[in-house]
Amino acid sequence: MIILSEDFVKVAYTNDIQPSHMKEVQVKGESICIVNIDGKYYAIGNICTHEGGPLADGTLEDYEVECPWHASKFDVRIGEVTNPPANEPEPVYQIKVDDNNILIKKQGKSKSPHQIELTLMEKDKVEGTDVISFKLISTMIMM
């Protein structure tokens, strides 16, 4: 592993990963799946968020990688789940190609840049039953 700047790390050469193929690389203890789709490179976490299957050992079709263990699928461009049983996205990494060097920069999990915060406004228990009703207010948080 060669560090070319503090933000980007060399992980492979372009001829290491042929079009429509994937390769696992390790960066600072993280397992990352590098994907080549028609000469454009993408990087997502290599450990399936469902039960830890190695995505680089799975299959690649279009922009989807399929986990070899339980067939969860992820969009390699954004890390989002496209087919369950997984329901959490994969972390994504920014790729840069410099000459024949593939460099990556960690981007973090590719969840929506917005989060919703719920606040409990009122809680009522209906006497004589197991029913409780809740009144919630939601707030959008921009990240």
N, C-alpha and C positions, 0 to 999 in steps of 0.2 A: 504494500500500500504506500503510495507516494502522496504527500500533502503538497499541493501546488499553491494553495492559499489557505488561510484559516477557515474559509467557508466551503471550498470545494476540495474533494479528495479523489485522486485517480483510483478507479476500481477495476478497469479492464481496458483492453484494446478493442477497437471496432471490429477487427477480424476475428476476435474471440467469440462473437455472438452473431451468427448468420441471420438473415431475415427470417421471420416467423419462428425464432428460437428464443430461449430464455437461459439465464445463467444466475446462479446464486453467488453473491459476494458477501463478505463480512466487513463491516465498518464499525470500529469501536464497540464490538460485541453485538452489533445488530445484524441480523440476517436480512438481506435485501435481494429482491428479484429484479434483475435488469432484463428488459424485453426489447427486442428489435422488431419493429413493424415497418417493413418497406424502407429500411434505412433510418427511421426515426426511433430514438431510444426513449424508453419510459422506465421508471423505477418505483416499485411499491414494496411494502413489507413482504417478506417471503414466508412468514408464519401465518397460516390461515387463522382468522379471528374466531372461527367456529371451534375447532379442536386441535389446532396447531400443526396441520398438515403442511408439507413443504411445497409451496406453490410452484417453484421452479421445476419440480418433478411432475407437474400436472400437464395439461394440454392448453394450447393457445389457439383461439379461433377469433379472427378479426381483432377486436380490442379487448377481448375477454380471456382471462386466465381461469382455468377450472382446477380446483383443488383435487388431487388424486385420492383423497380419503373419503369425502362425503359429497363431492360434486358442487360445492359452493362455487360461485363465479364472481369475479371482480373485474370492474372496468380499469384497465391499467393506466388510463389517462388521469383518472381522478380518485381511484381507490374505492369507489362506491360498490356495494354489493349489488349484483344484477341477478343472482339466483341464490335462494336460501339452501341449506339451513343457516349459514352465517347471517348475522344481522348487524354486525359492526363493520365499518369500512376499514380498509388497510391504510397504514401510513403511506404517504407519497413523498417522493424525493425529486428535487429539481435536477435535471440532467443537462450537462454541457459537454459538447464534443470539441476538443481542441486537437487539431491534426488527427491522429489516430487514437487519441486518448479519450476514454469515457470518464467523465468526472461527475460526481453527485454532490448535492447539498441537501441536507435533511430539511424537509418542509413541515413535518408533523402530520398528525392525522388529518385526513381530508374530510372532516365533518363540515357541515354548513357553517358559514361565518356568523350565523345568527343563532342565538340560543333563546329559549323561552323560559322565563322564570314564573313559577306559579306561587301565589300567595293565598293562604287559607283566610277567607273573610268570615265565614260562618260555618258552624257545625251543629247539626240538629240530630238528636236521636229520637226516633219515634218510639214512644213508650209501649211496652208489651211486645216488641218485635226485635229482630236482629238488624233492623234497617237504620242506617245512618246516612244523612244527606249532607253534602258539602257544597259550599259556594266558593268558587275559586276565581281569582282574577289573574289574567296572564299579562306579562310584560315582555316585549321583544327587546333583547339585548344585542347590540351590534358589537362584534368583536374585531 
